[in-house]
Amino acid sequence: MTESYHWHYHPNSDETFMTIEGTLLIDLETKTIELLPGQLFTIPKNVVHRTRPKGARSVNITMEHSQLKTVITESELD
């Protein structure tokens, strides 16, 4: 990952991230989670979030439903 992803949510699936290299920032509406290599974080379905690298890039594994639906939202938090 080299740039921020849109604010969005998934109505039909939780989403789990594991950082392999670099640092992944997961912005929620009320806080930011910082994932270092080897750490996991699960975002429950219907929770608005976005992901972005801290620094130039991060390498991550994402686990989610095979037929994941993504709803892009507009947020003033950018």
WONORFEN-V311036 format. One record per residue. N is the residue number from 1. RES is the residue in three letters. SS is DSSP state (alpha for helix, beta for strand, coil for the rest). NEAR is the number of other ideal C-beta (glycine too) atoms within 8 Angstrom. Layout:
n->(N	N)
res->(RES	RES)
ss->(SS	SS)
near->(NEAR	NEAR)
This chain:
n->(1	2	3	4	5	6	7	8	9	10	11	12	13	14	15	16	17	18	19	20	21	22	23	24	25	26	27	28	29	30	31	32	33	34	35	36	37	38	39	40	41	42	43	44	45	46	47	48	49	50	51	52	53	54	55	56	57	58	59	60	61	62	63	64	65	66	67	68	69	70	71	72	73	74	75	76	77	78)
res->(MET	THR	GLU	SER	TYR	HIS	TRP	HIS	TYR	HIS	PRO	ASN	SER	ASP	GLU	THR	PHE	MET	THR	ILE	GLU	GLY	THR	LEU	LEU	ILE	ASP	LEU	GLU	THR	LYS	THR	ILE	GLU	LEU	LEU	PRO	GLY	GLN	LEU	PHE	THR	ILE	PRO	LYS	ASN	VAL	VAL	HIS	ARG	THR	ARG	PRO	LYS	GLY	ALA	ARG	SER	VAL	ASN	ILE	THR	MET	GLU	HIS	SER	GLN	LEU	LYS	THR	VAL	ILE	THR	GLU	SER	GLU	LEU	ASP)
ss->(coil	coil	coil	coil	coil	coil	coil	beta	beta	coil	coil	coil	coil	coil	beta	beta	beta	beta	beta	beta	beta	beta	beta	beta	beta	beta	beta	beta	coil	coil	coil	beta	beta	beta	beta	coil	coil	coil	coil	beta	beta	beta	beta	coil	coil	coil	coil	coil	beta	beta	beta	beta	beta	beta	beta	beta	beta	beta	beta	beta	beta	beta	beta	beta	coil	coil	coil	coil	coil	coil	beta	beta	coil	coil	coil	coil	coil	coil)
near->(11	5	6	6	8	7	12	12	11	16	7	8	9	10	12	11	16	11	15	7	7	12	11	15	12	13	10	11	6	3	4	7	8	8	14	7	7	5	8	7	9	8	12	6	10	6	8	9	12	11	12	11	13	9	7	5	9	12	8	12	6	7	7	10	8	4	5	10	8	7	8	7	9	5	9	4	6	4)
